[in-house]
Amino acid sequence: MHAKSKSMGEWDLEKRISFEDILSIRFRWPQHGDKPFVVAGNLLDNAVVANNTFARLVLMIDGYKKAGDIMVAASEEDWRERDILVFPIIFNYRQFLELSLKYQLAIYGPTVGISPNWKLHDLVALWNEFLQMLKSYDEGYPKAAERVVEKIVLEFAKADAGSFSFRYPVDPKGTKIEIAFSATDLSNLADVMNAIDSYFSGCDRFLSRLEGAC
């Protein structure tokens, strides 16, 4: 004997009950008095927002990089997270790369007549200014590593020229933003960015010594 088929009304009732259950159980809804930014009673439970611009820059560089690493780790734990997290992961790593270049220019550029560049998001332009700065200091910097890093910077510039591609699906005119690739290995990306982090840390120490000798 076949089971009695359900009427549309019965299906609608089940859907309505299921939806109501979800609303009452699974979600935390906005409440009167909610404020996004408050200070916790226990000061140790707060995140301190740095007021000093240099400290804030350093923390931003580390923060965007670490956020990318944490999200990659989450995607490794659960493959279903990859297609969701790929956008903020790449954005965070790109922001880390951009701020790393701007940090080097801001801290070490003025000594050799190169001004900080806070206006551009263009990674190629920032990279070229960074190279000019290195050459103005000394010819002893590691050129082999420089060529490798340059290729990585150019790949990021190709994937996201203006820091828009992984924040929005369309440009300001509403035109679809095309992505340079359809899939990517996030674990490999994190590994490469660890190498980039080491490179810029090395440059920081290298330029600090040279600046001290000027």
N, C-alpha and C positions, 0 to 999 in steps of 0.2 A: 504494500500500500504506500502510495506517495504521500509525503508530508504535505499538509495544507500550506499552500503558498500564502505569503503575507501580503496584505493590502498596502497600497501606497501610504494610507494613514498610519498603519502600524510601523512601516519603515520610518516615516517622518517622526513618530513618537519616539522610536528608539534613538534616532539621530538627535532629537531635541534633548532627551534625557542624558545621552552620552555627552553632548556639548555642555549641558548645565553641570554635569559632574566635573568635567574638565575645568570649567570656570571656577568652581567652588573649591577644588582640591589641588589642582596642579600649579596654579599661577598665584603669584603675589601681585595684587593689583595696587595701583596708586591710591594713596590714602591722604586725607586732609592733614596738612602739616608736614608732608614730605618735603625735605630739602636735600638737594644733591651734595652740597658742600657744608659739612658741619665739623666741629672739633670734638673728638671723643673725650669723655670724662677722664680716662686714663691717657695721659700724654704719650705713653709708649705705644698706644694703639693708633696713633696718627702717622701719616706720611708727611714728612716735612718738605715743603716746596721751597727750594733754594732761592734766596733773594739775590745773592751775588751772581753776576752774569757769567763769570768764568766757571764757577762751581756748577751753575745750571747747565752750561754747555757740556761740560764733562759728564755730568749725570745723564743728560739727554742722549749723548753718544752711547754710553754704557746701557742706558735704559732701552733704547730702541733695539740695540743688538741683543740684549738679554730677552726682551719680549719675543723677538723672532726665534731665539733658541728654545724658549719655553713652549711656544706654539708648535715648533717642529717636533719636540719631544712628545707633545700631546698627539700629534698626527702619527707618530710612530707607535704609540700605545693603541690607537684606534684609527684604522685606515679610513673610517667613515668621516673623520674630521678633515681629511686632506683637502677635499674639494671646497670646503668652507674656509679653512684657514690659509689657503694658498695666497689669497689676496692680501690680508694684513701681514703675512709673513714677508712677502716680497716687498711690500711698502715699507715695513720696518727696517729691513736690511738695506733698502735703497736710501732711506732717511739716515741710517747709520753711516752709510758710505758718503753721502752728501755732507753731513755734519763733520765727519772726520776730515774731509778735504778743507772745509771752511775753518775748522779748528787750526789746522796746520798753517793756513794762510794768515789767520788772525794773530796767532801767537808768534810765528817766525817770519812772516812776510815783511813787516815794517822795517826790520833790521837791514834788509837788502832792497828797500825801496818799493816793495810790493804791498799794496793796500789790501786790507781784508775785503772779502766779497760776500756781502749778505744779501745781495739783490737777486742773484741768478740761482735757478734750479738746474741749470745746464751742466751735467756731469762732465761733458767733454771740455767745456770752457774752464771749469774749475780744475780739472786734471791738468790742462795745459798751463794754467797759472801756477799750479803746484810744481810742475816740472821746471818751469822757469825759475821758481824760487830755489829748488834744489840746486840747479846749475849755478845760481848766483852765489850760493854758499861755498860749494866745494865740488871737485870732480871725483871725490872718493866715495860717493854714495853708491849703493849696490844696483848697478844698471840692469843686471840680469833679472832681479826681482822686479824692477821697475817695468820691464817689458811684459812680464807676466801679469802684473797688476793692471797695466794699461789695457790689456785685452779684456780683463774682467770688467773694468770700468766701462769700456766701449760696449760690452754685452748688456750691461745694465742700462746704458744710454739708449741702446737700440730697443730694449724691452720697454723702457719707460722714460721717454725723453724729457718730459716736463713735470714728473711726479704726479701725473694724473691717472695713468693707466690702471693702477691697482686700487684707486680710491673711487673711481666713477666708471660706469659702463659707457657713458657718452661724454663728449667734450662740451664746453659751454654753449655751443650752438645746437646741441642735441644730436650730433652725428656720432654714430657708433665708433668707439675706440677699438681699433684692431690690436690684438695681442700678438707678439712676435713668435709665440710658440703655443702649442695646444696642450702640452703636458710637461711636467718637470719633476725631477727627483729632489724632494725637499731635504732629505738627509744629506745628499751631496751638496746642496746649496748651503746648508748650515756649516758643513766642513770647510767649504771654500771661504765662507765669511769669517770663520775662525782664523784662517790663514791671512786674510785681509786685515783682521784685527791685529795680528802679530806684526804685520808689515808696518802699519801706521804707528804701533807702539814703538817699534824699532826706529822709525823715522823721528819720532818724538824725542827719543833719547839721543839719537845722532845729532839732530839739529840743536838740541839743548846744549850739548857739549861744544858744538861749533859756535853757537851764539855767545857762550861764555868766554870763548877765546877771542871774540871780535874786539 
